[in-house]
Amino acid sequence: MASINANTKIKVASSGAPRKVAAKTTKIGIGRGAKGGPKKKAAAGKKKQIVLLKPSALATPAAIAELKGLDKNAQKQKVTDLCRQAMGESPSLVGSSKPRAASTTRDRGNAAADVAIAAKELGVKFVLKDCEVINQMQLMLFPEGIATIFGTSEESTSGLKASASALSLTSLDNTADTLESSIAGGSMGTDSKRGKTTPATAREGSLLLIRAFCEILGKKAEPYVVGAFLAAALDECGSSSGEIREAAEDASTSLVQLANPWAFPSLICPLLLQSFKSKEWRVKANGLDLLAQCATTARSQVCNLLPTIIPACTDQVWDTKAQVTKAAAATLLAVCYTCSNADVEPAIPAVVNAICKPSDTMKAVQELMGTTFVVPVDAPALSILCPVLARALKEKLAIHKRSACVVISNMSRLVGTPDDVAPFGPLLVPELKKVSENVQFEEIRDEALRALANLTKALGDRYQEESEQQVPEAVILAAENAKVEAEQKRIEEEREAARLKEEETKKKEEEERKKFKEAMDATRELEKLRIEEEKKQKAEEQMKKEEAKLSTKGGTGKCNACGLKKCKKTCVFFGS
């Protein structure tokens, strides 16, 4: 066994510079799931923190009794201070010289609850109208007037009319006209496009006040807040501030929950449908969520307006934002379940799935094939079924078209009134005619004719095709002749314009050709003159050379023979 003593030599490999021991440090990862760093939870899993509206200054009976004991001016000043605090301003408290810190969302929510408690104890009209709380909220939420939100040019006035503007609770009778006029209005804009100058804290505070009035005052606040404030809350859902968006969503939810169900047809529904035209996807998504909420709070009213609501929601299914698409599908399912038809209700999930996913159309039709229609089919049920059936009639396979024809035939037998099915006649009748004329299988053509006969019977006189319209033959011929003459005149005008254009082009080409020819002739003449000038110069030079050869004297003036200026008699050039 080898032993180690003082004479033992141990060789150590040299590595150049001395080796440094690296200090142990904690690596900080960048991004989700980076090594060495703590993993953060996904933002999607973060729950929304709802601001609790708890009164602060008026939280005790003693404080409320003290408020009631003040005179009117002092009460008005107290409410004004609370309103300013709710909107993020410092209240004008007597003897307060110490500067206040910036208010938080919780502070503004507590102040909003205090204002609502004051309205409950002192009177809604006194606080909202006499203390000008409503005017301050309107000034902060739509400083340029209610017309900027509704997309109209009408001026707003005070009271309920200001809150509802063109859409007021007095217009419940003309539901269809109000819907059309409201949907035709301009779409809602975002903060950057509107160029709002009001502070963000003031807008958030106004939305918190709306929510406080809805939750604390209840039905007493409905005439003052339901209307334009719902439009403002929907508009603020597209704000760039997260706090304002959350306050707007909570306020709009409270407004829909508070509103009377009979306000849905002429007031709430037009606003929600108008929000679908916004360029901000958050406004669309919140409008869809509110519409789904209305399916619970105003079930029968939503059911009656399904022919208008379903096409609007179907358009949002194809939005580019996944959040809007998901909200549209959920809203479609919610509003379709408001239909009271017991025969259609089991097939609603399949029908909604077919609307959102056209490839599943035949699954919905097969579901309807097994349905035995017993209950009368009304307009809401038809608005759910007809879009899917119309799409099934356009399928490539003839057997699929036959299934749609069978469902239409069974459904048409139980239509309640012609008015219910009249809006869907132009959607189904042309497609049934195409199937009855173009499909090669006789059985399917017969089924299409049977469905067409039942549907035509259900329509009655409410739907009249163009071929069945009794128009005088002379009128038809005159219209055709007018079309022919107009077409001939158009062709002649086009030919004349083409001829004039061609002549103008030829004239321009001729002028250009003439100019080119003149330029070429001038160039040739100049070249000829140059050549003649060169020849003349060469001839003169040659002549000078010949004269120099024949000359007896050189360039110095001396004779070339004798070298003298005057030649002697003996010179050969003497006398020359």
TORLUMNU-185616 format. One record per residue (C-alpha): x, y, z; residue number from 1; residue in one letter. Coordinates in nm, 3 decimals, decimal comma. Layout:
> u:v:w:n:res
> X:Y:Z:NUM:A
...
END
This chain:
> u:v:w:n:res
> 0,000:0,000:0,000:1:M
> 0,143:0,338:-0,100:2:A
> 0,217:0,581:0,178:3:S
> 0,230:0,959:0,166:4:I
> 0,511:1,138:0,353:5:N
> 0,699:1,467:0,337:6:A
> 0,899:1,365:0,028:7:N
> 0,595:1,268:-0,178:8:T
> 0,547:1,495:-0,482:9:K
> 0,195:1,572:-0,603:10:I
> 0,143:1,728:-0,945:11:K
> -0,149:1,972:-0,983:12:V
> -0,266:2,069:-1,332:13:A
> -0,231:2,443:-1,390:14:S
> -0,529:2,627:-1,553:15:S
> -0,373:2,970:-1,594:16:G
> -0,565:3,235:-1,398:17:A
> -0,678:3,150:-1,047:18:P
> -1,020:2,995:-1,036:19:R
> -1,297:3,213:-0,894:20:K
> -1,588:3,070:-0,707:21:V
> -1,908:3,223:-0,839:22:A
> -2,145:3,350:-0,577:23:A
> -2,473:3,170:-0,566:24:K
> -2,740:3,402:-0,699:25:T
> -3,106:3,362:-0,768:26:T
> -3,193:3,374:-1,135:27:K
> -3,476:3,606:-1,228:28:I
> -3,685:3,459:-1,506:29:G
> -3,846:3,679:-1,767:30:I
> -4,178:3,572:-1,903:31:G
> -4,425:3,308:-1,799:32:R
> -4,267:2,987:-1,670:33:G
> -3,905:3,112:-1,683:34:A
> -3,652:2,902:-1,489:35:K
> -3,544:3,034:-1,153:36:G
> -3,829:3,280:-1,117:37:G
> -4,164:3,251:-0,947:38:P
> -4,444:3,150:-1,177:39:K
> -4,721:3,404:-1,196:40:K
> -5,081:3,305:-1,225:41:K
> -5,250:3,368:-1,553:42:A
> -5,440:3,696:-1,580:43:A
> -5,748:3,512:-1,697:44:A
> -5,777:3,336:-1,363:45:G
> -5,777:3,663:-1,170:46:K
> -6,120:3,735:-1,032:47:K
> -6,273:4,078:-1,069:48:K
> -6,270:4,280:-0,747:49:Q
> -6,613:4,439:-0,705:50:I
> -6,605:4,764:-0,510:51:V
> -6,835:4,738:-0,209:52:L
> -7,052:5,046:-0,162:53:L
> -7,046:5,107:0,213:54:K
> -7,143:5,448:0,354:55:P
> -6,868:5,621:0,545:56:S
> -6,987:5,964:0,661:57:A
> -7,349:5,849:0,706:58:L
> -7,282:5,498:0,833:59:A
> -7,438:5,549:1,178:60:T
> -7,788:5,656:1,286:61:P
> -7,632:5,946:1,476:62:A
> -7,473:6,085:1,158:63:A
> -7,802:6,050:0,971:64:I
> -7,990:6,226:1,253:65:A
> -7,732:6,504:1,250:66:E
> -7,783:6,546:0,874:67:L
> -8,160:6,564:0,917:68:K
> -8,121:6,828:1,188:69:G
> -7,944:7,071:0,954:70:L
> -8,129:7,338:0,760:71:D
> -8,187:7,310:0,385:72:K
> -7,880:7,510:0,285:73:N
> -7,653:7,313:0,515:74:A
> -7,800:6,986:0,390:75:Q
> -7,746:7,097:0,031:76:K
> -7,385:7,192:0,109:77:Q
> -7,327:6,855:0,278:78:K
> -7,469:6,663:-0,019:79:V
> -7,260:6,874:-0,257:80:T
> -6,945:6,794:-0,058:81:D
> -7,024:6,423:-0,066:82:L
> -7,092:6,439:-0,440:83:C
> -6,761:6,615:-0,501:84:R
> -6,584:6,353:-0,291:85:Q
> -6,753:6,076:-0,490:86:A
> -6,617:6,234:-0,808:87:M
> -6,264:6,249:-0,675:88:G
> -6,254:6,611:-0,552:89:E
> -6,161:6,735:-0,205:90:S
> -6,472:6,832:-0,004:91:P
> -6,492:7,189:0,122:92:S
> -6,492:7,105:0,491:93:L
> -6,495:7,389:0,742:94:V
> -6,167:7,420:0,932:95:G
> -5,986:7,170:0,711:96:S
> -5,645:7,317:0,630:97:S
> -5,448:6,995:0,600:98:K
> -5,410:6,879:0,235:99:P
> -5,591:6,558:0,149:100:R
> -5,437:6,263:-0,032:101:A
> -5,572:6,147:-0,367:102:A
> -5,893:5,951:-0,328:103:S
> -5,911:5,585:-0,416:104:T
> -6,188:5,388:-0,580:105:T
> -6,300:5,265:-0,238:106:R
> -6,321:5,624:-0,110:107:D
> -6,528:5,730:-0,410:108:R
> -6,754:5,428:-0,367:109:G
> -6,809:5,508:0,000:110:N
> -6,891:5,869:-0,085:111:A
> -7,136:5,751:-0,353:112:A
> -7,307:5,531:-0,094:113:A
> -7,328:5,834:0,138:114:D
> -7,502:6,036:-0,136:115:V
> -7,750:5,751:-0,189:116:A
> -7,819:5,731:0,187:117:I
> -7,875:6,107:0,192:118:A
> -8,122:6,074:-0,097:119:A
> -8,302:5,796:0,086:120:K
> -8,336:6,001:0,406:121:E
> -8,383:6,355:0,269:122:L
> -8,581:6,273:-0,043:123:G
> -8,478:6,159:-0,390:124:V
> -8,596:6,474:-0,566:125:K
> -8,422:6,705:-0,318:126:F
> -8,084:6,533:-0,351:127:V
> -8,086:6,446:-0,721:128:L
> -8,258:6,757:-0,856:129:K
> -8,231:7,040:-0,602:130:D
> -7,871:6,956:-0,511:131:C
> -7,792:6,915:-0,884:132:E
> -7,635:6,573:-0,843:133:V
> -7,793:6,450:-1,167:134:I
> -7,668:6,757:-1,354:135:N
> -7,313:6,697:-1,232:136:Q
> -7,329:6,334:-1,340:137:M
> -7,456:6,430:-1,685:138:Q
> -7,184:6,694:-1,715:139:L
> -6,913:6,438:-1,640:140:M
> -7,046:6,147:-1,846:141:L
> -7,163:6,335:-2,158:142:F
> -7,031:6,694:-2,143:143:P
> -7,124:6,761:-2,506:144:E
> -7,485:6,657:-2,458:145:G
> -7,689:6,341:-2,487:146:I
> -7,684:6,368:-2,867:147:A
> -7,317:6,265:-2,877:148:T
> -7,404:5,924:-2,728:149:I
> -7,725:5,853:-2,918:150:F
> -7,581:5,975:-3,247:151:G
> -7,867:6,225:-3,298:152:T
> -7,879:6,603:-3,306:153:S
> -8,161:6,645:-3,054:154:E
> -8,098:6,866:-2,754:155:E
> -8,145:6,719:-2,409:156:S
> -8,355:6,881:-2,140:157:T
> -8,394:6,825:-1,769:158:S
> -8,570:6,548:-1,582:159:G
> -8,665:6,211:-1,721:160:L
> -8,658:6,342:-2,077:161:K
> -8,290:6,423:-2,036:162:A
> -8,217:6,074:-1,914:163:S
> -8,400:5,906:-2,198:164:A
> -8,384:6,176:-2,470:165:S
> -8,540:6,042:-2,789:166:A
> -8,602:5,709:-2,616:167:L
> -8,833:5,779:-2,322:168:S
> -9,078:5,569:-2,126:169:L
> -9,364:5,757:-2,294:170:T
> -9,283:5,597:-2,629:171:S
> -9,364:5,240:-2,530:172:L
> -9,645:5,217:-2,786:173:D
> -9,443:5,277:-3,102:174:N
> -9,192:5,001:-3,038:175:T
> -9,104:4,919:-3,399:176:A
> -9,050:5,283:-3,503:177:D
> -8,832:5,349:-3,201:178:T
> -8,622:5,041:-3,271:179:L
> -8,560:5,135:-3,634:180:E
> -8,477:5,500:-3,559:181:S
> -8,245:5,409:-3,272:182:S
> -8,055:5,136:-3,453:183:I
> -8,004:5,369:-3,748:184:A
> -7,818:5,616:-3,524:185:G
> -7,443:5,658:-3,500:186:G
> -7,230:5,406:-3,319:187:S
> -7,071:5,478:-2,985:188:M
> -6,717:5,606:-2,980:189:G
> -6,417:5,549:-2,756:190:T
> -6,229:5,793:-2,527:191:D
> -5,967:5,882:-2,786:192:S
> -6,218:5,938:-3,064:193:K
> -6,459:6,136:-2,848:194:R
> -6,177:6,349:-2,706:195:G
> -6,326:6,368:-2,358:196:K
> -6,183:6,631:-2,128:197:T
> -6,360:6,527:-1,808:198:T
> -6,137:6,365:-1,543:199:P
> -6,133:5,988:-1,526:200:A
> -6,202:5,993:-1,151:201:T
> -6,513:6,205:-1,208:202:A
> -6,646:5,963:-1,469:203:R
> -6,576:5,667:-1,242:204:E
> -6,744:5,848:-0,953:205:G
> -7,052:5,921:-1,164:206:S
> -7,078:5,553:-1,253:207:L
> -7,041:5,459:-0,886:208:L
> -7,320:5,704:-0,802:209:L
> -7,546:5,538:-1,060:210:I
> -7,477:5,199:-0,908:211:R
> -7,534:5,332:-0,554:212:A
> -7,870:5,483:-0,652:213:F
> -7,978:5,154:-0,810:214:C
> -7,872:4,937:-0,518:215:E
> -7,969:5,162:-0,225:216:I
> -8,264:5,367:-0,353:217:L
> -8,414:5,098:-0,575:218:G
> -8,727:5,180:-0,775:219:K
> -8,732:5,539:-0,648:220:K
> -8,426:5,617:-0,861:221:A
> -8,553:5,450:-1,179:222:E
> -8,707:5,763:-1,340:223:P
> -8,382:5,954:-1,288:224:Y
> -8,111:5,706:-1,389:225:V
> -8,259:5,458:-1,638:226:V
> -8,213:5,594:-1,989:227:G
> -7,921:5,799:-2,107:228:A
> -7,707:5,684:-1,814:229:F
> -7,734:5,330:-1,949:230:L
> -7,599:5,457:-2,281:231:A
> -7,318:5,638:-2,098:232:A
> -7,233:5,325:-1,898:233:A
> -7,222:5,117:-2,216:234:L
> -7,002:5,380:-2,376:235:D
> -6,759:5,381:-2,084:236:E
> -6,715:5,003:-2,112:237:C
> -6,474:5,082:-2,396:238:G
> -6,265:5,320:-2,184:239:S
> -5,889:5,282:-2,168:240:S
> -5,901:5,285:-1,785:241:S
> -5,963:4,953:-1,615:242:G
> -6,128:5,115:-1,312:243:E
> -6,375:5,301:-1,533:244:I
> -6,454:4,985:-1,728:245:R
> -6,530:4,790:-1,411:246:E
> -6,746:5,071:-1,274:247:A
> -6,929:5,097:-1,608:248:A
> -6,997:4,722:-1,620:249:E
> -7,130:4,723:-1,263:250:D
> -7,343:5,033:-1,327:251:A
> -7,494:4,897:-1,648:252:S
> -7,574:4,566:-1,476:253:T
> -7,746:4,751:-1,191:254:S
> -7,944:4,967:-1,434:255:L
> -8,074:4,667:-1,628:256:V
> -8,162:4,493:-1,303:257:Q
> -8,350:4,801:-1,182:258:L
> -8,535:4,886:-1,504:259:A
> -8,901:4,800:-1,546:260:N
> -8,950:4,506:-1,786:261:P
> -9,179:4,721:-2,001:262:W
> -8,891:4,962:-2,062:263:A
> -8,706:4,694:-2,257:264:F
> -8,884:4,719:-2,596:265:P
> -8,849:5,092:-2,653:266:S
> -8,561:5,195:-2,425:267:L
> -8,316:4,922:-2,329:268:I
> -8,327:4,702:-2,639:269:C
> -8,246:4,987:-2,885:270:P
> -7,950:5,090:-2,669:271:L
> -7,814:4,736:-2,654:272:L
> -7,857:4,683:-3,027:273:L
> -7,687:5,016:-3,089:274:Q
> -7,391:4,910:-2,875:275:S
> -7,331:4,620:-3,117:276:F
> -7,220:4,879:-3,376:277:K
> -6,939:5,011:-3,159:278:S
> -6,581:4,971:-3,275:279:K
> -6,474:4,871:-2,924:280:E
> -6,510:4,498:-2,863:281:W
> -6,561:4,549:-2,488:282:R
> -6,872:4,758:-2,556:283:V
> -7,012:4,481:-2,777:284:K
> -6,932:4,209:-2,523:285:A
> -7,092:4,402:-2,237:286:N
> -7,399:4,480:-2,449:287:G
> -7,438:4,109:-2,523:288:L
> -7,402:4,021:-2,154:289:D
> -7,669:4,277:-2,063:290:L
> -7,900:4,135:-2,328:291:L
> -7,855:3,791:-2,175:292:A
> -7,938:3,946:-1,837:293:Q
> -8,256:4,097:-1,986:294:C
> -8,361:3,746:-2,085:295:A
> -8,409:3,689:-1,711:296:T
> -8,542:4,028:-1,600:297:T
> -8,776:4,088:-1,897:298:A
> -8,844:3,739:-2,030:299:R
> -9,172:3,798:-2,213:300:S
> -9,055:4,129:-2,365:301:Q
> -8,737:3,967:-2,498:302:V
> -8,944:3,682:-2,640:303:C
> -9,166:3,923:-2,833:304:N
> -8,862:4,093:-2,989:305:L
> -8,677:3,774:-3,090:306:L
> -8,727:3,844:-3,466:307:P
> -8,521:4,161:-3,416:308:T
> -8,274:4,035:-3,155:309:I
> -8,164:3,706:-3,316:310:I
> -8,032:3,858:-3,644:311:P
> -7,842:4,125:-3,446:312:A
> -7,681:3,863:-3,220:313:C
> -7,607:3,635:-3,515:314:T
> -7,402:3,911:-3,676:315:D
> -7,184:3,929:-3,364:316:Q
> -7,110:3,556:-3,380:317:V
> -6,870:3,628:-3,667:318:W
> -6,681:3,907:-3,489:319:D
> -6,302:3,891:-3,503:320:T
> -6,270:3,903:-3,123:321:K
> -6,310:3,568:-2,949:322:A
> -6,465:3,736:-2,644:323:Q
> -6,744:3,886:-2,855:324:V
> -6,805:3,556:-3,034:325:T
> -6,831:3,367:-2,704:326:K
> -7,063:3,630:-2,555:327:A
> -7,282:3,624:-2,868:328:A
> -7,322:3,246:-2,850:329:A
> -7,415:3,261:-2,480:330:A
> -7,659:3,546:-2,543:331:T
> -7,823:3,362:-2,832:332:L
> -7,880:3,061:-2,610:333:L
> -8,022:3,277:-2,330:334:A
> -8,262:3,477:-2,548:335:V
> -8,379:3,168:-2,738:336:C
> -8,476:3,002:-2,410:337:Y
> -8,726:3,285:-2,356:338:T
> -8,941:3,125:-2,626:339:C
> -9,241:2,965:-2,461:340:S
> -9,296:2,703:-2,733:341:N
> -9,259:2,365:-2,562:342:A
> -9,202:2,184:-2,894:343:D
> -8,906:2,402:-2,993:344:V
> -8,739:2,421:-2,652:345:E
> -8,562:2,078:-2,662:346:P
> -8,401:2,164:-2,997:347:A
> -8,277:2,511:-2,897:348:I
> -7,918:2,403:-2,808:349:P
> -7,878:2,227:-3,144:350:A
> -8,027:2,522:-3,334:351:V
> -7,803:2,776:-3,159:352:V
> -7,502:2,552:-3,224:353:N
> -7,600:2,541:-3,593:354:A
> -7,624:2,921:-3,604:355:I
> -7,276:2,953:-3,456:356:C
> -7,132:2,662:-3,655:357:K
> -7,290:2,624:-4,002:358:P
> -7,135:2,281:-4,053:359:S
> -7,372:2,146:-3,784:360:D
> -7,684:2,266:-3,964:361:T
> -7,805:1,917:-4,049:362:M
> -7,767:1,803:-3,688:363:K
> -8,018:2,069:-3,589:364:A
> -8,249:1,972:-3,876:365:V
> -8,235:1,606:-3,771:366:Q
> -8,323:1,718:-3,417:367:E
> -8,624:1,904:-3,556:368:L
> -8,720:1,603:-3,770:369:M
> -8,797:1,413:-3,452:370:G
> -9,012:1,697:-3,314:371:T
> -9,388:1,661:-3,322:372:T
> -9,538:2,008:-3,345:373:F
> -9,844:2,034:-3,122:374:V
> -9,827:2,389:-2,983:375:V
> -9,909:2,676:-3,225:376:P
> -9,593:2,819:-3,381:377:V
> -9,562:3,195:-3,326:378:D
> -9,315:3,460:-3,447:379:A
> -9,048:3,399:-3,176:380:P
> -9,036:3,026:-3,256:381:A
> -9,018:3,101:-3,629:382:L
> -8,734:3,348:-3,576:383:S
> -8,535:3,068:-3,411:384:I
> -8,605:2,798:-3,670:385:L
> -8,628:2,976:-4,007:386:C
> -8,262:3,086:-4,046:387:P
> -8,140:2,729:-3,993:388:V
> -8,407:2,582:-4,223:389:L
> -8,326:2,834:-4,497:390:A
> -7,961:2,734:-4,475:391:R
> -8,054:2,365:-4,489:392:A
> -8,246:2,425:-4,814:393:L
> -7,917:2,541:-4,968:394:K
> -7,729:2,220:-4,882:395:E
> -7,568:2,029:-5,168:396:K
> -7,718:1,689:-5,087:397:L
> -8,079:1,645:-5,195:398:A
> -8,160:1,428:-4,892:399:I
> -8,071:1,721:-4,666:400:H
> -8,305:1,946:-4,860:401:K
> -8,582:1,690:-4,816:402:R
> -8,535:1,695:-4,436:403:S
> -8,571:2,074:-4,432:404:A
> -8,885:2,052:-4,647:405:C
> -9,042:1,802:-4,406:406:V
> -8,976:2,029:-4,106:407:V
> -9,114:2,335:-4,289:408:I
> -9,425:2,143:-4,391:409:S
> -9,493:2,023:-4,035:410:N
> -9,421:2,364:-3,888:411:M
> -9,639:2,556:-4,135:412:S
> -9,950:2,359:-4,039:413:R
> -9,946:2,509:-3,689:414:L
> -9,863:2,872:-3,765:415:V
> -10,089:3,094:-3,556:416:G
> -10,149:3,398:-3,777:417:T
> -10,018:3,512:-4,117:418:P
> -9,857:3,812:-3,947:419:D
> -9,625:3,579:-3,755:420:D
> -9,485:3,405:-4,061:421:V
> -9,496:3,701:-4,303:422:A
> -9,141:3,827:-4,225:423:P
> -8,998:3,483:-4,305:424:F
> -9,184:3,426:-4,634:425:G
> -8,915:3,589:-4,852:426:P
> -8,657:3,373:-4,674:427:L
> -8,819:3,034:-4,735:428:L
> -9,047:3,058:-5,041:429:V
> -8,773:3,124:-5,303:430:P
> -8,558:2,839:-5,170:431:E
> -8,853:2,597:-5,170:432:L
> -8,926:2,692:-5,530:433:K
> -8,567:2,621:-5,630:434:K
> -8,583:2,278:-5,467:435:V
> -8,915:2,195:-5,637:436:S
> -8,777:2,292:-5,979:437:E
> -8,410:2,193:-5,977:438:N
> -8,383:1,870:-5,776:439:V
> -8,381:1,562:-6,000:440:Q
> -8,558:1,327:-5,757:441:F
> -8,935:1,334:-5,792:442:E
> -9,001:1,239:-5,430:443:E
> -8,799:1,535:-5,302:444:I
> -8,966:1,770:-5,549:445:R
> -9,307:1,653:-5,427:446:D
> -9,202:1,711:-5,066:447:E
> -9,086:2,063:-5,155:448:A
> -9,417:2,135:-5,330:449:L
> -9,606:2,007:-5,025:450:R
> -9,404:2,231:-4,794:451:A
> -9,453:2,525:-5,030:452:L
> -9,829:2,469:-5,035:453:A
> -9,851:2,455:-4,655:454:N
> -9,632:2,763:-4,617:455:L
> -9,831:2,958:-4,877:456:T
> -10,152:2,864:-4,698:457:K
> -10,006:2,987:-4,369:458:A
> -9,896:3,312:-4,531:459:L
> -10,236:3,381:-4,682:460:G
> -10,251:3,724:-4,846:461:D
> -9,954:3,855:-4,647:462:R
> -9,701:3,739:-4,904:463:Y
> -9,750:3,790:-5,275:464:Q
> -9,483:3,691:-5,516:465:E
> -9,377:3,911:-5,803:466:E
> -9,507:3,664:-6,059:467:S
> -9,850:3,672:-5,895:468:E
> -9,874:4,049:-5,878:469:Q
> -10,144:4,162:-6,116:470:Q
> -9,972:4,437:-6,314:471:V
> -10,127:4,556:-6,644:472:P
> -9,947:4,421:-6,948:473:E
> -9,922:4,767:-7,102:474:A
> -9,736:4,890:-6,794:475:V
> -9,495:4,598:-6,814:476:I
> -9,432:4,658:-7,186:477:L
> -9,382:5,029:-7,129:478:A
> -9,133:4,957:-6,854:479:A
> -8,948:4,708:-7,073:480:E
> -8,940:4,954:-7,366:481:N
> -8,810:5,224:-7,137:482:A
> -8,535:4,992:-7,019:483:K
> -8,446:4,900:-7,379:484:V
> -8,437:5,264:-7,488:485:E
> -8,226:5,359:-7,192:486:A
> -7,985:5,075:-7,268:487:E
> -7,964:5,172:-7,636:488:Q
> -7,903:5,534:-7,543:489:K
> -7,631:5,429:-7,304:490:R
> -7,464:5,215:-7,573:491:I
> -7,479:5,499:-7,828:492:E
> -7,331:5,741:-7,579:493:E
> -7,051:5,499:-7,504:494:E
> -6,982:5,450:-7,876:495:R
> -6,982:5,826:-7,940:496:E
> -6,747:5,881:-7,650:497:A
> -6,518:5,605:-7,781:498:A
> -6,523:5,757:-8,132:499:R
> -6,439:6,105:-8,006:500:L
> -6,163:5,964:-7,796:501:K
> -6,022:5,772:-8,093:502:E
> -6,032:6,082:-8,315:503:E
> -5,857:6,285:-8,052:504:E
> -5,591:6,018:-8,020:505:T
> -5,538:6,009:-8,397:506:K
> -5,512:6,387:-8,409:507:K
> -5,250:6,386:-8,138:508:K
> -5,054:6,112:-8,316:509:E
> -5,065:6,308:-8,644:510:E
> -4,937:6,622:-8,476:511:E
> -4,659:6,429:-8,308:512:E
> -4,568:6,263:-8,640:513:R
> -4,558:6,603:-8,814:514:K
> -4,339:6,754:-8,545:515:K
> -4,106:6,457:-8,564:516:F
> -4,079:6,488:-8,943:517:K
> -4,000:6,860:-8,922:518:E
> -3,736:6,792:-8,662:519:A
> -3,577:6,521:-8,879:520:M
> -3,577:6,751:-9,186:521:D
> -3,413:7,028:-8,990:522:A
> -3,152:6,783:-8,863:523:T
> -3,076:6,667:-9,220:524:R
> -3,037:7,029:-9,345:525:E
> -2,800:7,111:-9,063:526:L
> -2,598:6,798:-9,136:527:E
> -2,580:6,891:-9,506:528:K
> -2,461:7,245:-9,427:529:L
> -2,200:7,107:-9,190:530:R
> -2,065:6,870:-9,457:531:I
> -2,048:7,150:-9,719:532:E
> -1,866:7,376:-9,474:533:E
> -1,613:7,104:-9,402:534:E
> -1,555:7,047:-9,776:535:K
> -1,505:7,420:-9,831:536:K
> -1,251:7,441:-9,551:537:Q
> -1,059:7,141:-9,687:538:K
> -1,050:7,297:-10,036:539:A
> -0,914:7,625:-9,900:540:E
> -0,645:7,445:-9,704:541:E
> -0,543:7,245:-10,014:542:Q
> -0,521:7,563:-10,222:543:M
> -0,299:7,727:-9,963:544:K
> -0,068:7,427:-9,970:545:K
> -0,041:7,443:-10,351:546:E
> 0,033:7,815:-10,346:547:E
> 0,300:7,756:-10,085:548:A
> 0,466:7,497:-10,309:549:K
> 0,466:7,732:-10,611:550:L
> 0,586:8,033:-10,414:551:S
> 0,963:8,137:-10,461:552:T
> 0,995:8,277:-10,116:553:K
> 0,964:8,107:-9,788:554:G
> 0,787:8,213:-9,482:555:G
> 1,071:8,462:-9,390:556:T
> 1,045:8,649:-9,722:557:G
> 1,381:8,522:-9,856:558:K
> 1,425:8,344:-10,185:559:C
> 1,434:7,973:-10,172:560:N
> 1,721:7,956:-10,429:561:A
> 1,964:8,233:-10,335:562:C
> 1,849:8,308:-9,987:563:G
> 1,823:8,683:-10,052:564:L
> 1,525:8,910:-10,026:565:K
> 1,604:9,056:-10,372:566:K
> 1,726:8,805:-10,619:567:C
> 2,026:8,878:-10,837:568:K
> 2,043:8,826:-11,208:569:K
> 2,228:8,510:-11,153:570:T
> 1,929:8,358:-10,947:571:C
> 1,707:8,119:-11,129:572:V
> 1,399:8,291:-10,985:573:F
> 1,512:8,641:-11,088:574:F
> 1,220:8,837:-11,225:575:G
> 0,953:8,592:-11,102:576:S
END
